[in-house]
Amino acid sequence: MRKSGYYKESLHKWHERGNRSYIFILLGCLLILFFFLDIILGSVYIRFSDLFELFTSGANSSISTIIFKFRFPKAITASLVGVALSLSGLQMQTLFRNPMAGPYVLGVSSGASLGVAMVILGFYSGPGTSGMMEQSGWILVISGWLGAGSVMLLMMFISTRVRDIMTILIIGIMLASGLSAVVSIMQYFSNETMLKAYVIWTMGSLGNLSSDQLKVLTIAVLTGLLLGVALIKKMNALNLGENYASSMGMNVRITRTLIFACTSILAGSVTAFCGPIGFIGIAIPHVVRNMFRTSDHKILLPGTVLTGAVVMLGSDIISQLPGSESVIPVNSVTALIGIPIVLWIILHNKKISGLG
């Protein structure tokens, strides 16, 4: 009987691993497909034959300009944004042990928005600032990091004093509202040029990055991703509770600090360059948990990263309204995708508690 139970358990594990492998293969195929669709679809339709001819013979300079100057960098940006937001959401949900946690809900994105607003609305007209902003993306990204990092440090301090997760979430929402109020006051006292620049930034865009800014975003996201991979074991320990993690010899305070730093880099960088893009950080990790039926971050992290990139590429394709010259804000598309998932989370979990 024991041998029979052992064989059944082994067969079940093998079946689960096989299903997960198929899911990873499917996600990889979808990533490649959506990446190419994001390149060929838009106001100007590019056929696969034209794309193949471009890569083989280098002909057709107009198509080459459209692809390499606009669409290819935009597709790369969409992939990076999906990776960054979904990974930061996974880390925060594990840390707070709640599926409703995320950089958008807990005010991290609002903190990054305030940092960027202080540059665009507060110091943008200062002597030499516009020239520096044209030369490098570091001014915006550092302001986003500082804003996001300040909020995360505050939330970290609050989480050490307040144990109830719902209270922390409410505080995060109130903090986000307060930061938005400060930005609104700054907008009221800004001139038309600054206000227009900031409003356009808040709509979210994946196609306005210069080559230098894309390099900065790539470095930031890869740094956050590497740090996230290094924290996989610690995240698995935290998944079982801080007391268990401490009993295993893990320094919970240092781990928290590293997670907050990683989230600040990821969410702050994306918000600085692409605007406040919401709901991806909340929705994607939850979808991945339901797909893989596991809480092991060795599986969740790559699954979340791949799914986030696929969803952001899909959102960018939809925002371009293929066949039309019109473009809608990408954060509107992510909201339409993410809100139903968040509502399902709330209705499915009558009592929001630990992830388990």
PEPE-V10648 format. One record per pair of residues at least 24 apart in sequence whose ideal C-beta (glycine too) atoms are under 7 Angstrom apart, sorted by the first residue. I is the first residue (numbers start at 1). GAP is how many residues later the second one is. D is the distance in whole Angstrom. If there is no record, write none. Layout:
BEGIN
i=<I/I>
gap=<GAP/GAP>
d=<D/D>
END
This chain:
BEGIN
i=<20/20/23/23/27/27/27/28/30/31/31/31/34/34/34/34/35/35/35/37/38/38/38/38/38/38/39/39/39/39/41/41/41/42/42/42/43/43/45/70/73/73/74/74/74/75/76/77/77/77/77/77/78/78/78/78/79/79/79/80/80/80/81/81/81/81/81/82/82/82/82/82/82/83/83/83/83/83/84/84/84/84/84/84/85/85/85/85/85/85/86/86/86/86/86/86/86/86/87/87/87/87/87/87/88/88/88/88/89/89/89/89/90/90/90/90/91/91/91/91/91/92/93/93/94/94/94/94/95/95/95/96/96/97/97/97/98/98/98/99/99/99/99/99/100/100/100/100/101/102/102/103/103/103/104/104/104/104/105/105/105/105/106/106/107/107/107/107/107/108/108/108/108/108/108/109/109/109/109/110/110/110/111/111/111/111/111/112/112/112/112/112/112/112/113/113/113/113/114/114/114/114/115/115/115/115/116/116/116/116/116/116/117/117/117/118/119/120/120/120/120/121/121/121/121/121/122/124/125/136/137/137/137/137/138/140/140/141/141/141/141/141/143/144/144/144/144/145/145/145/147/148/148/148/148/149/149/151/152/152/152/153/156/156/166/201/202/202/203/203/203/204/204/204/204/204/204/204/205/205/205/206/206/206/209/213/217/217/220/220/221/221/223/224/224/224/227/227/228/228/229/231/231/231/232/232/232/235/236/236/239/239/275/276/277/277/277/278/278/278/278/279/279/279/279/279/280/280/280/280/280/282/282/283/283/283/284/284/286/286/287/295/295/311>
gap=<272/279/268/269/279/280/283/278/280/275/278/279/276/279/280/283/40/44/278/280/33/37/40/275/278/279/28/32/33/36/276/279/281/29/278/280/281/282/278/137/136/141/132/133/242/238/138/129/132/137/140/197/128/234/235/238/230/233/234/137/138/141/125/189/193/196/231/198/226/227/229/230/231/138/142/222/225/226/137/140/182/183/185/186/182/185/192/195/196/223/194/195/198/199/218/219/221/222/137/138/141/179/217/218/175/178/179/193/192/193/195/196/195/210/211/214/137/144/168/171/172/171/192/262/141/144/145/261/143/161/164/69/72/68/257/258/67/71/254/187/246/250/253/256/69/182/245/252/68/179/180/160/164/178/174/175/177/178/64/67/68/177/49/66/44/65/68/69/72/40/43/44/155/156/159/158/162/167/169/66/69/70/36/37/39/40/68/32/35/36/155/156/159/160/34/70/158/163/33/65/68/69/28/29/31/32/24/27/28/85/155/156/66/69/81/25/24/74/77/78/81/65/66/69/73/77/64/70/69/76/75/76/79/136/78/132/133/75/79/128/131/132/129/124/125/127/128/119/120/123/121/116/119/120/123/115/119/24/108/111/112/107/100/104/186/74/73/74/72/126/128/70/71/72/73/125/126/127/69/70/125/68/110/124/64/60/52/56/45/49/45/48/42/38/41/42/31/35/34/73/72/27/28/31/65/66/69/62/60/61/56/116/56/55/53/54/57/53/56/57/60/55/56/59/60/63/28/31/32/54/58/56/60/55/58/59/24/27/55/59/54/60/61/26>
d=<6/6/6/7/4/6/6/7/5/6/6/5/6/4/6/7/5/7/6/6/7/4/6/5/6/5/6/5/6/6/6/6/4/7/5/6/7/5/7/6/7/6/5/4/7/7/7/5/6/6/7/7/5/5/5/4/4/7/6/6/6/5/7/5/6/6/5/7/4/4/6/3/7/6/6/5/6/5/5/6/4/7/7/5/7/6/6/4/5/6/6/6/4/6/5/6/7/3/7/7/5/6/6/6/4/4/5/6/3/6/6/5/4/6/7/5/7/7/5/6/6/6/5/6/5/6/6/7/6/7/5/6/7/7/4/5/5/7/6/5/5/7/7/6/6/7/7/6/7/4/4/6/4/5/4/7/6/7/6/6/6/6/6/4/5/5/4/4/6/5/5/6/6/7/5/6/5/5/7/4/4/6/4/5/6/3/6/4/5/4/6/4/4/6/7/6/6/5/5/5/6/6/4/5/5/3/6/5/6/7/7/5/5/6/6/6/5/6/6/5/7/5/7/5/5/6/6/6/7/6/6/3/4/7/6/4/7/6/6/5/5/7/7/4/6/5/3/6/6/4/7/4/5/3/7/4/7/7/4/6/5/7/6/5/7/5/6/6/6/4/7/6/4/7/5/5/5/4/6/6/7/6/6/6/6/6/6/5/6/4/7/7/6/5/5/4/7/5/6/6/7/6/6/7/5/6/6/5/6/5/5/7/7/7/7/5/6/6/6/6/7/5/6/3/6/7/6/7/7/5/6/6/6/4/4/6/5/6/7/6/7/6/7/7>
END
